[in-house]
Each structure stands twice: as C-alpha cells, then as structure tokens.
C-alpha cells in the first residue's frame, strides 16, 4: 500500500539529513558497480533517482526556511510513549516465555507478527494484540508477577501513543510547505535505499558479505532511534 503524503513527512522527519546523504552516496556507488547483476531487481532508473534525490535533500538541508523549522515537533510527543510501549511489549514477552514454557502455540501468539523496529503503527498493532492476550491469560501471567497493574500500564501507554499521534498530525500541518516537501523527499530517498538493500540480498544471496555492504549502516551510526530526539538543524549563517 502506497504511503500518504503525511506518512512520508513523518518518515522523512525521522531521518538525519547528513547521514541520509552520506548513506545514499555510498549505496549509489555500490549499485552502479553492481548494476548488471542487480538487473531488473533494481534498474538503472532507480539508481539515477537516488542520485537526483540526494542532491535535492542535500540542498534542502541547507535551506534557511527548512533549517529553522522545528524538526523535533514531528516526533517529540511520541518519544516517551514509544519507548515505554516497547518496554511493555518486552516485559509481556519475557513473562510469557516463563509462564508458557513448552507451550509453543501460546508462545507463538505472543511473539508473532512483524518486527516493531521504529514503527509507531506496528507498535500500536502489537500492543493491541498483546493486551487481548494478557487479559485472556491474566491468571497465568499474574503467577509470574505480571498483574492487573501491568495490564493497565499497557493500556495507558497505548492511549498515550494515540494521543501523541494526533499531536503529530497537527505538528505536520503546521510545518512550512517547503519543509513538508523536504521531509517527503527524504522519505522517498530512504525507501529507495531500503528497496536497494532488499534487492541486494536477493541478488547476492550466496555472497552474504557483498549483500551486507548494502545495509544502511551509516544511518544507524551513532545510535539514532525514535526514543531519542533528532537534533534541530542549525540555520546557515
């Protein structure tokens, strides 16, 4: 399903500009060197699009209007709730590992689903499913110290995520149009790099080292996660 413009702005706002530019430069060079092998999995037009977007993102990062926008407004409201939510999910799954040891079917229900990563929608979906499970299995979990107060903590955190999402929508609408467009371009570039990373895994599945060279390691360098606010850009003098 294609992302909406608002979703692209949210995603782009979480990507540190200088790291994205640096990563795209590295990934583009690797893609051009392996273009023949990548073939239709990642055609030349997509490589060219990475190059074009990198230039636009680099220029946008130096734009005075963009640089003075409050970058943290997009995600600030979600930092605390997101971190608390992931902590709660880990607590549930750790407790379930003990409470249902040997019961693979029940454990699968607690640990199944896509990885949460830095995705607020995936976290909310996981929490909604787990809240149903912990209420169903409340007695078994309480025997391991996961009581009604823990269930309530999960429900409260889920509600906070919903509230912060509404705040984030308002923050996006308040951004200058040029800043919104800038974040959307960053999101498009990031998604292209992720597509290239997946294409490389398919192309060099028998050469793990070659495939691994396409990982977005430069973006994760320094430990930037949603739980910690990204720095606000400094306007050019």
C-alpha positions in Angstrom: 0.0 0.0 0.0 1.3 3.4 -1.0 2.1 5.8 1.8 0.2 9.0 2.1 2.0 12.4 1.9 1.5 12.8 5.7 3.1 9.4 6.3 6.0 10.3 4.1 6.5 13.5 6.0 6.5 11.6 9.3 9.0 9.1 8.0 11.3 11.7 6.4 11.3 13.8 9.6 12.9 10.9 11.4 15.9 10.6 9.0 19.0 12.7 9.9 19.8 14.6 6.7 23.6 14.3 6.8 23.6 10.6 7.4 21.0 10.1 4.7 23.1 12.0 2.1 26.2 10.1 3.1 24.4 6.7 3.0 22.8 7.4 -0.4 26.2 8.3 -1.8 27.7 5.0 -0.7 24.7 3.0 -1.7 24.5 4.6 -5.2 28.2 3.8 -5.9 27.7 0.2 -4.8 24.6 -0.1 -7.0 26.3 1.3 -10.1 29.2 -1.1 -9.6 26.7 -4.0 -9.4 24.1 -2.7 -11.8 24.5 -5.6 -14.3 24.0 -8.2 -11.6 21.1 -6.3 -9.9 19.4 -6.0 -13.3 15.6 -5.6 -13.1 15.6 -6.1 -9.3 16.9 -2.5 -9.1 17.0 -0.9 -12.6 19.3 2.0 -13.6 16.4 4.4 -13.4 16.1 3.8 -9.7 19.8 4.3 -9.2 19.5 7.6 -11.1 16.6 8.6 -8.8 18.8 8.0 -5.8 21.4 10.4 -7.2 18.8 13.1 -8.0 17.1 12.9 -4.6 20.4 13.0 -2.8 21.2 16.3 -4.5 17.7 17.7 -3.6 18.0 16.5 0.0 21.5 18.0 0.4 20.2 21.3 -1.0 17.1 21.2 1.3 19.2 20.7 4.4 21.0 24.0 3.7 17.8 25.9 3.0 17.2 28.6 5.6 13.5 28.1 5.9 13.8 24.4 6.2 16.6 24.6 8.7 14.8 26.9 11.0 11.7 24.6 11.2 11.2 22.7 14.5 12.3 19.3 13.4 11.6 17.7 16.7 7.9 18.7 16.6 7.1 15.7 14.4 8.1 13.1 16.8 8.8 14.7 20.2 5.4 13.8 21.6 5.9 10.1 20.7 9.4 9.6 22.1 8.4 8.8 25.7 5.3 6.8 24.8 7.1 4.8 22.1 10.0 3.8 24.5 7.5 2.9 27.2 5.5 0.9 24.8 8.5 -1.2 23.6 9.5 -1.7 27.2 6.0 -3.0 27.9 6.0 -5.4 25.0 9.3 -6.8 26.1 8.0 -7.3 29.6 5.0 -9.1 28.3 7.0 -11.4 26.1 9.6 -12.1 28.8 6.9 -13.1 31.2 5.1 -15.2 28.6 8.4 -17.1 28.0 8.4 -18.2 31.6 4.6 -18.7 32.0 4.1 -20.8 28.9 7.5 -22.5 28.6 6.9 -25.6 26.5 3.6 -24.4 25.1 4.8 -23.4 21.6 1.4 -22.5 20.3 0.7 -20.0 23.0 4.2 -18.5 22.8 3.9 -18.0 19.1 0.8 -15.9 19.7 2.9 -13.6 22.0 5.9 -13.4 19.8 4.4 -13.5 16.3 3.9 -10.6 13.9 6.3 -8.2 12.1 9.2 -6.6 13.9 8.3 -3.3 15.5 11.6 -1.5 14.7 10.9 2.2 14.8 7.3 2.0 13.6 4.7 3.5 15.7 1.8 1.8 13.8 3.5 -1.6 14.2 4.0 -0.9 17.9 0.3 0.0 18.4 -0.8 -3.1 16.5 1.4 -5.3 18.6 0.2 -3.7 21.8 -3.4 -4.1 20.8 -2.9 -7.8 20.1 -0.9 -8.4 23.3 -3.4 -6.6 25.5 -6.1 -9.0 24.4 -3.8 -11.9 25.1 -2.7 -10.8 28.6 -6.3 -10.3 29.6 -7.2 -13.8 28.4 -4.2 -15.3 30.2 -4.2 -12.9 33.2 -4.1 -15.7 35.8 -1.1 -17.5 34.4 0.8 -14.2 33.9 -0.1 -13.0 37.4 1.6 -16.1 38.8 4.8 -14.7 37.3 4.3 -11.2 38.6 2.6 -9.6 35.6 -0.6 -8.4 37.4 -3.6 -6.1 36.6 -1.4 -3.0 37.2 0.9 -4.2 34.4 -2.1 -4.7 32.1 -3.3 -1.2 32.9 0.2 0.2 32.2 0.0 -1.2 28.7 -3.5 0.2 28.1 -2.4 3.7 29.3 0.7 3.6 27.2 -1.3 2.6 24.1 -3.7 5.5 24.8 -0.7 7.9 25.0 0.5 6.7 21.6 -2.9 7.5 20.1 -2.9 11.0 21.7 0.6 11.8 20.5 -0.2 10.6 17.0 -3.0 13.3 16.9 -0.5 15.9 18.1 1.9 14.8 15.5 -0.7 15.3 12.8 -1.2 18.8 14.0 2.6 19.4 14.0 2.9 18.3 10.4 0.1 20.6 9.2 1.9 23.5 11.0 5.2 22.9 9.1 6.0 25.2 6.2 5.2 23.7 2.9 8.8 23.6 1.8 9.7 21.7 4.9 7.0 19.2 4.3 8.2 18.7 0.8 11.8 18.3 2.1 10.8 15.6 4.6 8.7 13.8 1.9 11.8 13.7 -0.4 13.9 12.3 2.4 11.3 9.6 2.9 11.4 8.7 -0.8 15.2 8.5 -0.7 15.1 6.4 2.4 12.6 4.0 1.0 14.6 3.7 -2.2 17.7 2.8 -0.2 15.7 0.1 1.7 14.5 -1.3 -1.6 18.0 -1.4 -2.9 19.1 -3.2 0.3 16.5 -5.9 -0.2 17.4 -6.2 -3.9 21.0 -6.8 -2.9 20.0 -9.6 -0.6 18.1 -11.3 -3.4 20.9 -10.7 -5.9 23.8 -11.9 -3.7 22.1 -14.4 -1.5 25.1 -16.7 -2.0 27.5 -13.9 -1.2 26.5 -12.6 2.2 29.4 -10.2 2.5 28.5 -8.5 -0.8 24.9 -8.2 0.2 25.8 -6.9 3.6 27.7 -4.0 2.0 24.3 -2.5 1.0 23.0 -2.4 4.6 22.1 1.1 5.8 24.8 1.1 8.5 25.6 4.8 8.1 22.0 5.7 9.0 22.2 3.8 12.3 25.7 5.0 13.2 25.7 6.9 16.4 22.5 5.1 17.6 19.8 7.5 16.4 16.5 5.9 17.4 13.0 7.2 17.8 13.3 7.1 21.5 15.9 10.0 21.3 15.0 13.3 19.6 17.0 14.2 16.5 18.9 17.4 16.7 17.4 20.6 15.3 19.4 21.8 12.3 21.4 25.0 12.7 20.5 27.7 10.2 23.3 28.6 7.9 25.0 32.0 8.7 
